[in-house]
Amino acid sequence: MSKTRIFKVSEMTEPDILSAAHALDEGAVAVVPTDTVYGIGTGAFCEDSILRIYQIKERPATSPLQILTGSMAQAKAVAEFSAVAERLAQAYWPGAITIILPPTAKGKSLTRGFKGLGVRVPGNPFLVDVLSRMAHPMACTSANLHGQPVLTDEETILKTFDGKADYIFLGGQLSPTASSVVDLTEKPLLLREGGVSRADLEKTLGQPFTVK
């Protein structure tokens, strides 16, 4: 069993945040608070560490991971933004909407064989602070065992991931509502209604979504 370093977000110093960003870029696996549920992630280009996440979660390695960035500029390095995508991102980022977009040449290796890449700038200030200091985006997924409910409280996070992840960053009680997921690789397709309602999304776009 590996030794997990555990931090309370509220007590972290500037050097702690810089150290966390560097560790993630180098392939550390960390449980992090987001603006929705807890996530587990690592540097997006750290393939061995991504495989560790699948093993920790007991999840099929064919499932895609979400790409979290600290800014629109970071997101544009790995994903191609249409005018529609720009409108949604400007309206709701940082926030609870994941937008699936065609990858750039740099982002193509992150798709894991899928047509699009799910990108998001999360609304948690601590996480955005870490992401903005990373050299690359973070590949992330919900911090729960495959097929089990999402986790939102510190006690369950510690029971599930202490000794498995390299870092656990505790950010208190979180929301059980996951991000909304919109696929814009072709016509707008709403895959999951979550933190941003379908009505709000359609109002922003001025057109209806197809719902899967």
Secondary structure per residue as TSV (DSSP state, phi and psi in degrees):
chain	resnum	aa	ss	phi	psi
A	1	M	-	360.0	128.4
A	2	S	-	-80.0	157.4
A	3	K	-	-84.7	121.6
A	4	T	-	-94.9	130.8
A	5	R	E	-88.8	125.8
A	6	I	E	-116.2	128.8
A	7	F	E	-128.3	144.5
A	8	K	E	-90.0	126.2
A	9	V	G	-54.7	-40.2
A	10	S	G	-65.2	-17.6
A	11	E	G	-106.1	1.9
A	12	M	-	-77.4	139.4
A	13	T	-	-94.2	171.0
A	14	E	H	-56.4	-46.4
A	15	P	H	-61.1	-34.5
A	16	D	H	-62.3	-42.7
A	17	I	H	-67.2	-43.4
A	18	L	H	-61.8	-41.0
A	19	S	H	-64.2	-40.8
A	20	A	H	-63.0	-44.1
A	21	A	H	-61.0	-44.2
A	22	H	H	-63.9	-43.2
A	23	A	H	-62.4	-41.3
A	24	L	H	-65.0	-42.3
A	25	D	H	-59.6	-31.2
A	26	E	T	-87.9	-1.2
A	27	G	T	109.0	8.9
A	28	A	-	-64.6	145.4
A	29	V	-	-101.8	124.7
A	30	A	E	-131.3	143.0
A	31	V	E	-92.8	127.1
A	32	V	E	-130.4	147.9
A	33	P	E	-79.2	139.8
A	34	T	-	-117.7	-172.4
A	35	D	S	-81.1	-2.9
A	36	T	S	-119.7	-104.5
A	37	V	S	-98.2	172.5
A	38	Y	E	-68.9	145.3
A	39	G	E	-121.6	164.7
A	40	I	E	-128.3	127.6
A	41	G	E	-152.2	177.9
A	42	T	E	-159.0	178.3
A	43	G	E	-57.6	135.2
A	44	A	T	-62.9	-23.8
A	45	F	T	-102.9	11.6
A	46	C	-	-95.0	82.1
A	47	E	H	-59.9	-43.0
A	48	D	H	-61.5	-38.4
A	49	S	H	-71.7	-34.1
A	50	I	H	-63.6	-41.3
A	51	L	H	-62.9	-35.2
A	52	R	H	-60.0	-40.5
A	53	I	H	-61.7	-44.2
A	54	Y	H	-59.7	-40.7
A	55	Q	H	-67.1	-43.2
A	56	I	H	-61.8	-42.0
A	57	K	H	-81.4	-10.8
A	58	E	T	58.9	43.9
A	59	R	-	-112.8	143.2
A	60	P	-	-58.2	134.7
A	61	A	T	-72.9	-2.8
A	62	T	T	-85.7	-11.9
A	63	S	S	-75.2	139.9
A	64	P	-	-75.2	154.7
A	65	L	-	-106.9	153.2
A	66	Q	E	-79.8	149.4
A	67	I	E	-107.6	117.3
A	68	L	E	-101.1	136.3
A	69	T	-	-131.0	162.5
A	70	G	S	-92.1	-3.7
A	71	S	S	-163.4	165.3
A	72	M	H	-62.8	-37.9
A	73	A	H	-61.0	-42.7
A	74	Q	H	-62.6	-41.1
A	75	A	H	-64.4	-39.4
A	76	K	H	-69.2	-16.6
A	77	A	H	-70.2	-25.2
A	78	V	H	-117.4	-12.1
A	79	A	B	-136.1	145.1
A	80	E	-	-88.9	121.9
A	81	F	-	-99.6	122.3
A	82	S	-	-82.6	174.9
A	83	A	H	-62.3	-37.8
A	84	V	H	-64.7	-44.1
A	85	A	H	-63.0	-41.5
A	86	E	H	-59.0	-42.7
A	87	R	H	-63.6	-44.6
A	88	L	H	-66.0	-43.7
A	89	A	H	-64.0	-42.6
A	90	Q	H	-64.0	-34.0
A	91	A	H	-77.5	-34.1
A	92	Y	H	-124.3	-6.6
A	93	W	-	-98.0	142.5
A	94	P	S	-65.6	138.7
A	95	G	S	169.6	-172.8
A	96	A	S	-92.2	54.5
A	97	I	E	-138.3	127.2
A	98	T	E	-100.6	127.8
A	99	I	E	-112.9	121.4
A	100	I	E	-90.3	122.1
A	101	L	E	-133.1	160.7
A	102	P	-	-63.5	142.7
A	103	P	B	-78.6	153.1
A	104	T	-	-77.1	177.1
A	105	A	T	-58.6	-39.6
A	106	K	T	-67.7	-35.4
A	107	G	T	-85.8	-9.4
A	108	K	G	-58.3	-37.9
A	109	S	G	-69.3	-13.4
A	110	L	G	-88.5	-8.1
A	111	T	S	-77.2	-16.6
A	112	R	T	54.9	37.8
A	113	G	T	89.9	-5.1
A	114	F	-	-86.2	161.7
A	115	K	S	-70.9	-34.4
A	116	G	-	-122.5	171.8
A	117	L	E	-124.8	123.4
A	118	G	E	-83.5	115.0
A	119	V	E	-120.6	151.9
A	120	R	E	-158.7	141.9
A	121	V	-	-101.3	107.4
A	122	P	-	-73.1	160.9
A	123	G	S	-94.2	6.7
A	124	N	-	-83.1	118.6
A	125	P	H	-59.2	-40.1
A	126	F	H	-61.7	-47.7
A	127	L	H	-65.3	-41.6
A	128	V	H	-62.0	-37.8
A	129	D	H	-60.4	-45.6
A	130	V	H	-64.7	-48.6
A	131	L	H	-60.4	-38.9
A	132	S	H	-69.2	-17.1
A	133	R	T	-98.7	-3.1
A	134	M	S	-83.4	148.8
A	135	A	S	-73.4	-25.9
A	136	H	S	-134.9	164.6
A	137	P	-	-65.4	174.2
A	138	M	E	-108.3	133.0
A	139	A	E	-87.4	127.4
A	140	C	E	-144.4	153.5
A	141	T	E	-147.3	169.2
A	142	S	E	-63.4	143.1
A	143	A	S	-87.3	83.3
A	144	N	S	-157.7	161.1
A	145	L	-	-74.0	148.1
A	146	H	T	-54.8	127.9
A	147	G	T	84.4	-3.9
A	148	Q	S	-99.4	162.8
A	149	P	-	-60.9	152.5
A	150	V	-	-64.8	155.8
A	151	L	-	-109.7	136.1
A	152	T	-	-130.8	-3.5
A	153	D	S	-121.0	151.7
A	154	E	H	-64.4	-40.5
A	155	E	H	-60.4	-47.0
A	156	T	H	-69.3	-36.0
A	157	I	H	-58.9	-46.7
A	158	L	H	-64.4	-43.2
A	159	K	H	-61.9	-36.2
A	160	T	H	-83.8	-35.6
A	161	F	H	-120.2	-8.7
A	162	D	T	-64.5	126.8
A	163	G	T	91.9	-5.7
A	164	K	T	-114.4	-46.5
A	165	A	S	-87.2	158.6
A	166	D	S	-77.4	-34.9
A	167	Y	E	-134.3	147.2
A	168	I	E	-129.1	122.6
A	169	F	E	-107.9	112.9
A	170	L	E	-90.7	122.9
A	171	G	-	-122.1	25.4
A	172	G	-	82.5	-165.8
A	173	Q	S	-78.0	129.3
A	174	L	-	-111.2	176.2
A	175	S	-	-81.7	142.7
A	176	P	S	-81.2	-0.4
A	177	T	-	-88.6	119.6
A	178	A	-	-76.6	173.4
A	179	S	-	-71.2	152.5
A	180	S	E	-70.9	148.2
A	181	V	E	-124.3	121.3
A	182	V	E	-119.2	128.4
A	183	D	E	-98.3	115.9
A	184	L	-	-114.3	21.1
A	185	T	S	-69.0	-24.6
A	186	E	S	-133.0	-124.5
A	187	K	S	-76.1	153.1
A	188	P	-	-57.3	123.3
A	189	L	E	-129.5	122.6
A	190	L	E	-90.4	110.1
A	191	L	E	-87.6	-30.3
A	192	R	E	-153.5	128.6
A	193	E	-	-92.3	119.0
A	194	G	-	-135.4	-113.9
A	195	G	S	-66.1	-21.4
A	196	V	S	-119.5	127.4
A	197	S	-	-72.6	155.5
A	198	R	H	-59.0	-40.9
A	199	A	H	-61.2	-42.5
A	200	D	H	-67.2	-40.8
A	201	L	H	-62.1	-44.1
A	202	E	H	-68.1	-34.4
A	203	K	H	-65.8	-40.6
A	204	T	H	-65.5	-42.0
A	205	L	H	-81.2	-24.1
A	206	G	T	73.1	24.0
A	207	Q	S	-156.7	156.5
A	208	P	-	-76.9	154.4
A	209	F	-	-94.3	145.9
A	210	T	E	-77.8	137.6
A	211	V	E	-111.5	128.6
A	212	K	-	-81.7	360.0
